Amino acid sequence: MEAMRNPFKVVVVTGVPGVGKTTVLEHLARIASRKGLKLKIVNFGDYMLETALKEGLVKSRDELRRLPLRRQLNLQALAASRIVEDSVGELGENDFLIVDTHALVRTPAGYLPGLPFNVLEKLKPDMIVVVEAEPGVVVERQARDRSRYRGDIGGVDGVRRLMEQARSAAIASATRYASTVLVVDNREGAPEEAALKLLEALEGL
């Protein structure tokens, strides 16, 4: 019978580009360290990019979502397997693997689920977190980040639609492994507040 969980606790943190997931997770890491909680935070896209660069498929991160759909699916599956493999032996039953990713990825062929079945069967998340913020704030954050191209999301209305769809996608993904779903509001200037809410939920797992 397939195990419903990994040996450690897995929390998948999702959110639209520019919502501030990485900043919230940086605060979470500091707070958890002070409390003696062991977290391993990984970025799903980093694992995909590493493989894609080695295979000469892309030259930058933003090119990942423009790859042919089947190529992206293969990269997703490889990333999920490697993340779990890297964590086995490092994390115990009271430790947390935190995976920073997206519930939906916008591609030329439409929206690609960030947590399809083959990824879920590897990660087996205990919790799926959806980090949200006011759409206008997200657009402003995107504009400040010159390291990434996000001009195809579509301004405030586009961000609002993507956030709605991403929340629905996270809830749909959660049904496969009976994951809980937590929505965290990352208000402007208050990432630590969001991190504290997330930490409280982790302690309840």
Backbone as a chain_set.jsonl record, in Angstrom:
{"seq": "MEAMRNPFKVVVVTGVPGVGKTTVLEHLARIASRKGLKLKIVNFGDYMLETALKEGLVKSRDELRRLPLRRQLNLQALAASRIVEDSVGELGENDFLIVDTHALVRTPAGYLPGLPFNVLEKLKPDMIVVVEAEPGVVVERQARDRSRYRGDIGGVDGVRRLMEQARSAAIASATRYASTVLVVDNREGAPEEAALKLLEALEGL", "coords": {"N": [[0.855, -1.199, 0.0], [0.524, 2.229, -0.816], [2.447, 4.695, 0.832], [1.07, 7.368, 2.695], [2.413, 9.572, 3.522], [5.602, 11.271, 3.706], [8.709, 10.52, 5.516], [9.243, 12.807, 6.93], [7.748, 16.017, 7.679], [5.959, 17.681, 5.173], [5.588, 20.756, 3.644], [4.085, 22.655, 1.269], [4.562, 25.689, -0.228], [2.815, 28.068, -1.903], [2.076, 30.622, -4.386], [1.314, 33.534, -6.351], [3.584, 34.905, -8.819], [5.685, 37.357, -7.387], [4.281, 37.76, -5.073], [5.575, 37.519, -2.695], [6.505, 35.196, -1.437], [9.106, 34.12, -0.978], [10.306, 36.03, 0.688], [8.653, 35.881, 2.962], [9.267, 33.27, 3.723], [11.947, 33.518, 4.372], [11.779, 35.008, 6.73], [10.332, 33.145, 8.217], [12.23, 31.085, 8.479], [14.154, 32.264, 10.176], [12.654, 32.74, 12.512], [11.808, 30.152, 13.182], [14.26, 28.935, 13.659], [15.071, 30.202, 15.999], [13.244, 29.067, 17.71], [13.992, 26.492, 17.766], [13.103, 24.733, 15.821], [13.528, 22.543, 13.087], [13.963, 23.304, 9.779], [13.975, 22.659, 6.294], [14.33, 24.509, 3.565], [13.433, 24.657, 0.254], [13.593, 25.616, -3.201], [11.425, 24.905, -5.706], [11.557, 25.598, -8.418], [14.288, 26.119, -8.699], [15.428, 23.585, -8.668], [14.304, 22.523, -11.023], [15.422, 24.305, -12.873], [18.161, 23.809, -12.614], [18.454, 21.235, -13.753], [17.494, 21.765, -16.346], [19.37, 23.621, -17.279], [21.698, 22.065, -17.304], [21.043, 20.302, -19.324], [20.986, 21.976, -21.443], [18.633, 23.242, -22.171], [17.55, 25.698, -21.527], [18.49, 29.157, -20.934], [17.919, 30.896, -18.964], [15.881, 31.403, -16.007], [13.252, 32.335, -16.555], [12.73, 31.243, -18.993], [11.922, 28.675, -18.584], [9.108, 28.275, -18.336], [8.37, 28.546, -20.925], [9.101, 26.385, -22.29], [8.353, 23.361, -24.203], [5.321, 21.704, -23.267], [5.426, 18.948, -22.439], [8.094, 18.651, -21.889], [8.365, 20.359, -19.701], [6.781, 18.984, -17.845], [8.313, 16.691, -17.459], [10.6, 17.816, -16.272], [9.445, 18.781, -13.915], [8.75, 16.362, -12.61], [11.286, 15.198, -12.211], [12.435, 17.119, -10.549], [10.806, 16.965, -8.218], [11.372, 14.353, -7.344], [14.138, 14.543, -6.785], [14.187, 16.475, -4.779], [12.926, 15.179, -2.608], [14.661, 12.987, -2.327], [17.022, 14.324, -1.583], [16.32, 15.106, 0.935], [15.74, 12.933, 2.523], [17.092, 11.213, 5.249], [18.301, 13.509, 6.081], [16.311, 14.908, 7.36], [14.128, 14.437, 10.124], [11.221, 12.871, 11.715], [9.983, 14.951, 13.043], [10.748, 17.168, 11.729], [10.722, 19.691, 9.092], [10.135, 19.845, 5.647], [10.129, 22.432, 3.473], [8.656, 23.555, 0.62], [9.025, 25.815, -1.858], [7.019, 27.027, -4.319], [4.831, 27.204, -7.247], [1.285, 27.147, -7.574], [0.067, 27.294, -9.992], [1.335, 27.646, -13.3], [1.968, 29.967, -15.737], [1.92, 29.346, -19.146], [2.732, 29.322, -22.72], [0.89, 27.547, -23.742], [-1.234, 27.626, -22.057], [-2.44, 27.405, -18.621], [-0.315, 25.634, -16.491], [-0.5, 23.076, -14.12], [1.154, 23.451, -11.047], [1.378, 21.515, -9.19], [0.932, 18.74, -10.157], [-0.306, 15.295, -10.392], [1.919, 13.487, -10.518], [3.91, 14.914, -9.243], [2.802, 15.397, -6.738], [2.646, 12.744, -5.738], [5.233, 12.251, -5.071], [6.019, 14.335, -3.293], [3.984, 14.314, -1.342], [2.385, 16.173, 0.351], [1.836, 17.493, 3.643], [0.652, 19.867, 4.157], [-0.647, 22.539, 2.202], [0.178, 25.73, 1.396], [-1.139, 28.894, 0.63], [0.073, 31.845, -0.303], [-0.996, 35.131, -0.243], [-1.742, 38.489, -1.423], [-2.788, 41.923, -1.707], [-3.844, 42.554, -5.033], [-2.896, 44.913, -6.35], [-0.681, 45.556, -4.802], [0.923, 43.356, -5.315], [1.496, 43.748, -8.031], [3.036, 46.063, -7.853], [5.237, 45.049, -6.422], [6.199, 43.234, -8.296], [7.059, 45.01, -10.26], [9.184, 46.214, -8.973], [11.04, 44.197, -8.885], [13.519, 43.712, -10.848], [14.88, 41.57, -11.801], [13.401, 39.582, -12.916], [11.087, 38.643, -15.557], [7.802, 39.576, -15.775], [5.782, 40.609, -17.215], [3.745, 39.494, -18.682], [1.622, 38.716, -17.166], [-0.505, 40.426, -16.765], [-1.231, 42.857, -15.377], [-3.146, 44.43, -12.694], [-5.761, 43.26, -12.833], [-5.137, 40.862, -14.108], [-3.437, 39.66, -12.24], [-5.237, 39.369, -10.12], [-7.085, 37.511, -11.193], [-5.353, 35.341, -11.61], [-4.574, 34.784, -8.973], [-7.007, 33.916, -7.877], [-7.447, 31.606, -9.399], [-5.17, 30.178, -8.701], [-5.574, 29.676, -5.987], [-7.766, 27.956, -6.129], [-6.558, 25.866, -7.534], [-4.669, 24.987, -5.663], [-6.311, 24.004, -3.622], [-7.567, 21.929, -5.005], [-5.345, 20.288, -5.5], [-4.757, 19.528, -2.916], [-6.586, 17.572, -2.213], [-5.762, 15.025, -3.007], [-3.802, 13.984, -1.256], [-4.944, 14.446, 1.185], [-4.178, 16.894, 2.268], [-3.863, 19.745, 4.407], [-5.077, 23.074, 3.831], [-3.822, 26.291, 3.864], [-4.373, 29.712, 3.891], [-2.463, 32.563, 3.622], [-2.092, 35.924, 4.344], [0.03, 38.202, 2.988], [0.717, 41.053, 3.955], [1.664, 44.354, 2.888], [4.802, 45.329, 3.977], [4.684, 43.687, 6.208], [5.859, 41.019, 6.436], [6.808, 39.36, 8.46], [4.666, 38.988, 10.131], [3.053, 37.386, 8.523], [4.745, 35.187, 8.397], [4.71, 34.325, 11.054], [2.079, 33.47, 11.32], [2.133, 31.317, 9.585], [4.028, 29.705, 10.884], [2.66, 29.079, 13.244], [0.703, 27.421, 12.2], [2.307, 25.31, 11.25], [3.23, 24.232, 13.641], [0.969, 23.02, 14.454], [0.693, 20.759, 12.966]], "CA": [[0.0, 0.0, 0.0], [1.322, 3.455, -0.928], [2.491, 5.529, 2.036], [0.392, 8.649, 2.504], [3.272, 10.664, 3.946], [7.039, 11.069, 3.764], [9.151, 10.381, 6.909], [9.275, 14.148, 7.517], [6.558, 16.787, 7.333], [6.161, 18.44, 3.929], [4.708, 21.913, 3.485], [4.282, 23.291, -0.032], [4.154, 27.092, -0.135], [2.536, 28.557, -3.25], [1.658, 32.015, -4.511], [1.59, 34.075, -7.682], [4.876, 35.608, -8.871], [5.71, 38.69, -6.807], [3.46, 37.876, -3.858], [6.471, 37.635, -1.549], [6.715, 33.91, -0.75], [10.494, 33.939, -0.544], [10.539, 36.919, 1.833], [7.964, 35.285, 4.109], [10.001, 32.078, 4.133], [13.174, 33.965, 5.039], [11.391, 35.337, 8.105], [9.964, 31.889, 8.862], [13.458, 30.359, 8.817], [14.776, 32.893, 11.339], [11.817, 32.529, 13.693], [11.843, 28.724, 13.508], [15.577, 28.642, 14.218], [15.068, 30.662, 17.394], [12.388, 28.174, 18.487], [14.556, 25.147, 17.734], [12.476, 23.888, 14.804], [14.406, 22.31, 11.938], [13.33, 23.448, 8.474], [14.789, 22.65, 5.07], [13.55, 25.263, 2.591], [13.955, 24.498, -1.102], [12.816, 26.246, -4.261], [11.141, 23.902, -6.727], [12.058, 26.099, -9.693], [15.744, 25.981, -8.731], [15.72, 22.204, -9.062], [13.972, 22.41, -12.44], [16.379, 25.095, -13.646], [19.463, 23.14, -12.613], [18.411, 20.173, -14.756], [17.317, 22.363, -17.662], [20.647, 24.224, -17.671], [22.626, 20.977, -17.609], [20.644, 19.704, -20.591], [21.027, 22.996, -22.481], [17.267, 23.543, -22.605], [17.27, 27.112, -21.276], [19.606, 29.979, -20.472], [17.461, 31.656, -17.804], [14.729, 30.834, -15.31], [11.985, 32.692, -17.186], [12.534, 30.417, -20.189], [11.363, 27.376, -18.192], [7.673, 28.165, -18.62], [8.151, 28.614, -22.367], [9.473, 25.092, -22.86], [7.201, 22.515, -24.534], [4.621, 21.215, -22.077], [5.905, 17.64, -21.986], [9.424, 18.864, -21.315], [8.159, 20.919, -18.358], [6.281, 17.913, -16.983], [9.451, 15.845, -17.114], [11.424, 18.563, -15.323], [8.727, 18.791, -12.638], [8.863, 15.044, -11.981], [12.667, 15.036, -11.774], [12.648, 18.023, -9.417], [10.133, 16.422, -7.042], [12.127, 13.184, -6.886], [15.414, 14.97, -6.234], [13.936, 17.192, -3.523], [12.679, 14.182, -1.565], [15.906, 12.228, -2.139], [17.972, 15.17, -0.857], [15.833, 15.353, 2.291], [15.753, 11.671, 3.277], [18.332, 11.085, 5.999], [18.629, 14.82, 6.662], [15.184, 15.356, 8.168], [13.44, 13.43, 10.912], [9.765, 12.929, 11.703], [9.524, 16.222, 13.598], [11.336, 18.241, 10.924], [9.865, 20.169, 8.008], [10.603, 20.2, 4.307], [9.298, 23.521, 2.953], [8.875, 23.646, -0.826], [8.576, 27.097, -2.426], [6.672, 26.776, -5.716], [3.609, 27.853, -7.726], [0.161, 26.248, -7.805], [-0.173, 27.373, -11.433], [2.405, 28.284, -14.063], [1.44, 30.444, -17.014], [2.726, 28.925, -20.284], [2.086, 29.671, -23.991], [-0.188, 26.595, -24.013], [-2.235, 27.742, -21.003], [-1.939, 27.25, -17.263], [0.209, 24.319, -16.134], [-0.54, 22.868, -12.671], [2.447, 23.332, -10.402], [1.347, 20.323, -8.338], [0.203, 17.64, -10.789], [-0.298, 14.046, -9.633], [3.238, 12.861, -10.394], [4.662, 15.696, -8.25], [2.173, 15.14, -5.439], [2.941, 11.41, -5.23], [6.587, 12.304, -4.505], [6.081, 15.258, -2.159], [3.006, 13.897, -0.32], [2.352, 17.297, 1.3], [0.949, 17.555, 4.801], [-0.043, 21.152, 4.081], [-0.393, 23.42, 1.063], [-0.02, 27.118, 1.818], [-1.323, 29.87, -0.449], [0.419, 33.197, 0.133], [-1.71, 36.104, -1.055], [-1.604, 39.913, -1.095], [-3.638, 42.735, -2.571], [-3.308, 42.513, -6.397], [-2.128, 46.114, -6.654], [0.6, 45.441, -4.1], [1.703, 42.356, -6.045], [1.986, 44.387, -9.26], [4.13, 46.959, -7.449], [6.393, 44.216, -6.085], [6.726, 42.719, -9.553], [7.759, 46.106, -10.946], [10.447, 46.478, -8.271], [11.967, 43.092, -9.108], [14.011, 43.812, -12.228], [15.592, 40.348, -12.167], [12.48, 38.642, -13.552], [10.101, 39.204, -16.479], [6.455, 39.155, -15.397], [4.878, 41.506, -17.916], [2.672, 38.784, -19.375], [0.575, 38.297, -16.226], [-1.684, 41.202, -17.115], [-1.597, 43.941, -14.474], [-3.92, 44.146, -11.479], [-6.83, 42.293, -13.126], [-4.517, 39.575, -14.397], [-2.976, 39.098, -10.97], [-6.418, 38.961, -9.348], [-7.595, 36.264, -11.77], [-4.385, 34.273, -11.36], [-4.656, 34.44, -7.558], [-8.221, 33.126, -7.684], [-7.231, 30.294, -9.989], [-4.12, 29.498, -7.94], [-6.174, 29.168, -4.756], [-8.567, 26.789, -6.509], [-5.636, 24.789, -7.896], [-4.076, 24.472, -4.424], [-7.33, 23.2, -2.943], [-7.728, 20.701, -5.785], [-4.166, 19.452, -5.269], [-4.764, 19.043, -1.529], [-7.502, 16.446, -2.016], [-5.112, 13.735, -3.295], [-3.103, 13.483, -0.071], [-5.628, 14.964, 2.376], [-3.371, 17.985, 2.815], [-4.602, 20.933, 4.822], [-4.816, 24.257, 3.004], [-3.746, 27.506, 4.671], [-4.218, 30.956, 3.129], [-1.721, 33.532, 4.431], [-2.068, 37.26, 3.752], [1.322, 38.864, 3.146], [0.465, 42.484, 3.836], [2.839, 45.18, 2.595], [5.569, 45.723, 5.155], [4.451, 42.816, 7.361], [6.131, 39.605, 6.127], [7.005, 38.585, 9.684], [3.32, 38.635, 10.596], [2.659, 36.232, 7.71], [5.595, 34.067, 8.807], [4.234, 33.856, 12.353], [0.847, 32.715, 11.076], [2.556, 30.055, 8.988], [4.687, 28.928, 11.93], [1.618, 28.578, 14.143], [0.075, 26.279, 11.512], [3.279, 24.211, 11.224], [3.264, 23.632, 14.963], [-0.252, 22.259, 14.638], [0.7, 19.535, 12.146]], "C": [[0.888, 1.245, 0.0], [1.266, 4.261, 0.372], [1.868, 6.878, 1.75], [1.268, 9.838, 2.876], [4.743, 10.271, 3.806], [7.461, 10.962, 5.232], [9.206, 11.704, 7.662], [8.013, 14.877, 7.083], [6.862, 17.686, 6.121], [5.115, 19.542, 3.82], [5.058, 22.583, 2.159], [3.719, 24.704, 0.041], [4.03, 27.652, -1.547], [2.126, 30.024, -3.215], [2.019, 32.529, -5.881], [2.939, 34.786, -7.664], [4.774, 37.019, -8.304], [4.917, 38.84, -5.527], [4.317, 37.949, -2.603], [6.693, 36.346, -0.783], [8.108, 33.799, -0.159], [10.814, 34.805, 0.671], [9.883, 36.367, 3.094], [8.746, 34.086, 4.63], [11.338, 32.428, 4.787], [12.889, 34.318, 6.498], [11.034, 34.067, 8.87], [11.205, 31.133, 9.323], [14.106, 30.935, 10.065], [13.988, 32.621, 12.616], [11.884, 31.069, 14.137], [13.171, 28.342, 14.14], [15.644, 29.044, 15.689], [14.261, 29.724, 18.286], [12.884, 26.739, 18.478], [13.895, 24.203, 16.766], [13.41, 23.75, 13.608], [13.599, 22.373, 10.644], [14.377, 23.28, 7.385], [13.926, 23.32, 4.009], [14.201, 25.131, 1.226], [13.025, 25.195, -2.092], [12.652, 25.251, -5.403], [11.71, 24.319, -8.084], [13.562, 25.988, -9.825], [16.144, 24.582, -9.174], [15.417, 21.992, -10.546], [15.018, 23.11, -13.3], [17.732, 24.397, -13.719], [19.519, 22.045, -13.678], [18.328, 20.745, -16.165], [18.609, 23.001, -18.175], [21.656, 23.148, -18.074], [22.326, 20.368, -18.979], [20.625, 20.708, -21.738], [19.665, 23.403, -23.009], [16.934, 25.021, -22.482], [18.562, 27.822, -20.904], [19.236, 30.799, -19.249], [16.202, 31.022, -17.235], [13.412, 31.125, -16.027], [11.711, 31.889, -18.451], [11.901, 29.072, -19.856], [9.91, 27.242, -18.623], [7.344, 28.327, -20.098], [8.602, 27.334, -23.084], [8.223, 24.314, -23.28], [6.633, 21.853, -23.289], [5.196, 19.897, -21.563], [7.3, 17.739, -21.389], [9.298, 19.42, -19.895], [7.672, 19.854, -17.377], [7.414, 16.991, -16.54], [10.355, 16.525, -16.084], [10.766, 18.621, -13.945], [8.919, 17.476, -11.887], [10.269, 14.822, -11.44], [12.949, 15.894, -10.543], [12.036, 17.456, -8.141], [10.907, 15.234, -6.465], [13.42, 13.599, -6.199], [15.241, 15.691, -4.893], [13.738, 16.199, -2.377], [13.953, 13.389, -1.279], [16.927, 13.023, -1.326], [17.593, 15.345, 0.612], [15.824, 14.103, 3.158], [17.108, 11.535, 3.967], [18.76, 12.387, 6.657], [17.558, 15.28, 7.642], [14.542, 14.183, 8.898], [11.94, 13.678, 10.945], [9.208, 14.23, 12.27], [10.044, 17.431, 12.818], [10.446, 18.55, 9.716], [10.651, 20.4, 6.723], [9.627, 21.238, 3.762], [9.639, 23.707, 1.471], [8.213, 24.916, -1.352], [8.291, 26.88, -3.911], [5.417, 27.543, -6.104], [2.521, 26.809, -7.921], [-0.193, 26.194, -9.28], [1.004, 28.083, -12.084], [1.825, 28.702, -15.408], [2.407, 30.073, -18.136], [2.037, 29.36, -21.583], [0.906, 28.753, -24.325], [-1.313, 26.661, -22.983], [-1.608, 27.538, -19.643], [-1.521, 25.805, -17.01], [0.117, 24.154, -14.621], [0.868, 22.724, -12.108], [2.542, 22.092, -9.536], [0.501, 19.225, -8.986], [0.401, 16.344, -10.01], [1.099, 13.487, -9.446], [4.149, 13.621, -9.434], [4.107, 15.422, -6.845], [2.55, 13.776, -4.877], [4.364, 11.311, -4.686], [6.616, 13.149, -3.23], [5.167, 14.848, -1.013], [2.828, 14.992, 0.744], [1.374, 17.115, 2.45], [0.09, 18.812, 4.743], [0.333, 21.865, 2.793], [-0.776, 24.831, 1.496], [-0.177, 27.988, 0.575], [-1.028, 31.25, 0.13], [-0.253, 34.182, -0.814], [-1.395, 37.522, -0.582], [-2.56, 40.662, -2.001], [-3.031, 42.765, -3.978], [-2.464, 43.737, -6.77], [-0.753, 46.091, -6.012], [1.503, 44.451, -4.836], [2.297, 42.963, -7.307], [3.151, 45.324, -8.941], [5.394, 46.18, -7.111], [7.03, 43.639, -7.348], [7.554, 43.781, -10.27], [9.103, 46.406, -10.302], [11.5, 45.395, -8.528], [12.404, 43.085, -10.575], [14.702, 42.54, -12.692], [14.718, 39.353, -12.915], [11.553, 39.367, -14.507], [8.728, 38.663, -16.108], [5.396, 39.996, -16.095], [3.721, 40.825, -18.605], [1.55, 38.338, -18.442], [-0.679, 39.155, -16.371], [-2.137, 42.244, -16.116], [-2.454, 43.482, -13.311], [-5.003, 43.103, -11.739], [-6.268, 40.907, -13.404], [-4.026, 38.886, -13.14], [-4.155, 38.601, -10.153], [-6.971, 37.628, -9.874], [-6.66, 35.097, -11.468], [-4.411, 33.837, -9.899], [-5.878, 33.572, -7.277], [-8.037, 31.709, -8.209], [-6.196, 29.489, -9.215], [-4.673, 28.935, -6.635], [-6.999, 27.912, -5.047], [-7.677, 25.595, -6.838], [-5.009, 24.168, -6.661], [-5.06, 23.578, -3.683], [-7.545, 21.883, -3.675], [-6.561, 19.747, -5.551], [-4.206, 18.814, -3.889], [-5.621, 17.8, -1.345], [-6.807, 15.098, -2.181], [-4.448, 13.154, -2.059], [-3.684, 14.033, 1.219], [-4.772, 16.013, 3.072], [-4.293, 19.074, 3.349], [-4.221, 22.081, 3.892], [-4.888, 25.491, 3.899], [-3.533, 28.697, 3.756], [-3.595, 31.998, 4.048], [-1.671, 34.862, 3.685], [-0.727, 37.922, 4.044], [1.14, 40.363, 2.91], [1.765, 43.245, 3.585], [3.517, 45.61, 3.892], [5.418, 44.816, 6.351], [4.724, 41.346, 7.058], [6.326, 38.752, 7.38], [5.669, 38.152, 10.273], [2.826, 37.402, 9.841], [3.451, 34.999, 8.124], [5.131, 33.476, 10.136], [2.944, 33.044, 12.214], [1.187, 31.345, 10.5], [3.194, 29.143, 10.043], [3.657, 28.313, 12.881], [0.943, 27.349, 13.516], [1.008, 25.076, 11.469], [3.289, 23.486, 12.568], [2.018, 22.803, 15.252], [-0.308, 20.974, 13.821], [1.051, 18.302, 12.993]], "O": [[1.881, 1.308, 0.725], [0.196, 4.481, 0.939], [2.103, 7.469, 0.696], [0.919, 10.982, 2.585], [5.082, 9.087, 3.79], [6.665, 11.277, 6.117], [9.213, 11.721, 8.893], [7.289, 14.399, 6.209], [7.894, 18.356, 6.07], [3.913, 19.287, 3.895], [6.19, 23.023, 1.955], [2.539, 24.894, 0.337], [5.007, 27.706, -2.294], [1.864, 30.588, -2.153], [2.939, 32.012, -6.514], [3.391, 35.224, -6.606], [3.891, 37.786, -8.687], [4.876, 39.925, -4.948], [3.845, 38.392, -1.556], [7.034, 36.384, 0.399], [8.277, 33.433, 1.004], [11.516, 34.363, 1.581], [10.484, 36.381, 4.169], [8.874, 33.905, 5.841], [11.805, 31.702, 5.666], [13.662, 33.971, 7.391], [11.392, 33.926, 10.039], [11.231, 30.598, 10.431], [14.562, 30.183, 10.926], [14.56, 32.314, 13.662], [12.002, 30.783, 15.329], [13.211, 27.519, 15.055], [16.199, 28.322, 16.518], [14.551, 29.594, 19.475], [12.281, 25.865, 19.101], [14.089, 22.991, 16.859], [14.012, 24.73, 13.169], [12.669, 21.592, 10.442], [15.522, 23.706, 7.536], [12.907, 22.767, 3.597], [15.377, 25.451, 1.057], [11.827, 25.34, -1.847], [13.637, 24.811, -5.996], [12.274, 23.499, -8.809], [14.075, 25.787, -10.926], [17.078, 24.411, -9.957], [16.196, 21.348, -11.249], [15.447, 22.582, -14.326], [18.377, 24.395, -14.768], [20.499, 21.933, -14.414], [19.009, 20.27, -17.074], [18.907, 22.931, -19.367], [22.378, 23.299, -19.059], [23.237, 19.968, -19.703], [20.292, 20.356, -22.869], [19.541, 23.853, -24.148], [16.123, 25.541, -23.248], [19.579, 27.197, -20.603], [20.109, 31.338, -18.568], [15.544, 30.212, -17.889], [12.545, 30.254, -16.101], [10.578, 31.858, -18.929], [11.394, 28.394, -20.75], [9.519, 26.229, -19.203], [6.178, 28.254, -20.488], [8.499, 27.215, -24.305], [7.137, 24.582, -22.766], [7.37, 21.488, -22.373], [5.428, 19.755, -20.362], [7.642, 16.985, -20.478], [10.029, 19.008, -18.994], [8.095, 19.823, -16.222], [7.465, 16.565, -15.386], [10.819, 15.887, -15.14], [11.447, 18.521, -12.925], [9.211, 17.466, -10.692], [10.431, 14.312, -10.332], [13.619, 15.453, -9.61], [12.679, 17.466, -7.091], [11.075, 15.123, -5.251], [13.761, 13.064, -5.145], [16.057, 15.529, -3.985], [14.317, 16.361, -1.302], [14.286, 13.147, -0.119], [17.619, 12.46, -0.478], [18.438, 15.691, 1.438], [15.892, 14.194, 4.383], [18.15, 11.72, 3.338], [19.482, 12.386, 7.654], [17.853, 15.954, 8.629], [14.43, 13.082, 8.359], [11.442, 14.588, 10.283], [8.057, 14.571, 11.995], [9.807, 18.575, 13.204], [9.548, 17.783, 9.368], [11.69, 21.06, 6.718], [8.439, 20.958, 3.608], [10.786, 23.986, 1.124], [6.992, 25.065, -1.295], [9.205, 26.583, -4.681], [4.983, 28.435, -5.375], [2.8, 25.703, -8.384], [-0.691, 25.18, -9.77], [1.594, 28.997, -11.507], [1.258, 27.882, -16.13], [3.582, 30.439, -18.089], [0.865, 29.734, -21.55], [0.025, 29.129, -25.098], [-2.241, 25.852, -23.023], [-0.384, 27.501, -19.517], [-2.277, 24.872, -17.279], [0.61, 25.014, -13.892], [1.679, 21.961, -12.634], [3.637, 21.657, -9.181], [-0.524, 18.823, -8.436], [1.192, 16.303, -9.068], [1.449, 13.056, -8.347], [5.069, 13.032, -8.866], [4.864, 15.241, -5.892], [2.756, 13.647, -3.671], [4.673, 10.395, -3.925], [7.168, 12.731, -2.213], [5.523, 15.01, 0.155], [3.098, 14.751, 1.921], [0.248, 16.653, 2.269], [-1.047, 18.826, 5.214], [1.479, 21.806, 2.346], [-1.908, 25.086, 1.907], [0.557, 27.839, -0.402], [-1.787, 31.761, 0.952], [-0.102, 34.088, -2.032], [-0.856, 37.728, 0.506], [-3.086, 40.095, -2.958], [-1.827, 42.98, -4.115], [-1.434, 43.604, -7.432], [0.225, 46.549, -6.604], [2.706, 44.68, -4.966], [3.463, 42.725, -7.624], [4.136, 45.368, -9.678], [6.496, 46.595, -7.468], [8.254, 43.566, -7.455], [8.617, 43.488, -10.818], [10.05, 46.801, -10.981], [12.699, 45.644, -8.404], [11.728, 42.514, -11.43], [15.076, 42.436, -13.86], [15.224, 38.388, -13.486], [11.256, 40.547, -14.32], [8.504, 37.453, -16.12], [4.258, 40.089, -15.633], [2.8, 41.496, -19.071], [0.623, 37.655, -18.877], [-1.788, 38.678, -16.131], [-3.337, 42.498, -16.012], [-2.488, 42.297, -12.98], [-5.155, 42.163, -10.959], [-6.843, 39.9, -12.991], [-4.178, 37.674, -12.987], [-4.085, 37.527, -9.555], [-7.285, 36.73, -9.093], [-7.106, 34.005, -11.116], [-4.285, 32.647, -9.61], [-5.794, 32.601, -6.524], [-8.417, 30.737, -7.557], [-6.318, 28.272, -9.083], [-4.289, 27.842, -6.218], [-6.937, 26.931, -4.305], [-7.987, 24.459, -6.477], [-4.831, 22.951, -6.605], [-4.687, 22.521, -3.176], [-7.69, 20.837, -3.042], [-6.759, 18.54, -5.418], [-3.741, 17.689, -3.708], [-5.399, 17.042, -0.401], [-7.219, 14.119, -1.558], [-4.523, 11.946, -1.834], [-2.995, 14.083, 2.238], [-4.654, 16.027, 4.297], [-5.376, 19.299, 2.808], [-3.171, 22.054, 3.251], [-5.877, 25.711, 4.599], [-2.615, 28.695, 2.935], [-4.126, 32.286, 5.12], [-1.254, 34.915, 2.528], [-0.387, 38.174, 5.2], [1.378, 40.869, 1.813], [2.835, 42.823, 4.023], [2.886, 46.179, 4.783], [5.957, 45.116, 7.416], [3.898, 40.496, 7.392], [6.042, 37.554, 7.364], [5.56, 37.069, 10.848], [2.253, 36.488, 10.434], [2.904, 33.898, 8.196], [5.158, 32.259, 10.319], [2.75, 32.05, 12.913], [0.595, 30.337, 10.885], [2.92, 27.943, 10.077], [3.783, 27.152, 13.271], [0.65, 26.37, 14.202], [0.559, 23.941, 11.633], [3.35, 22.258, 12.613], [2.005, 21.986, 16.173], [-1.244, 20.187, 13.961], [1.103, 17.188, 12.47]]}, "num_chains": 1, "name": "protein.A"}
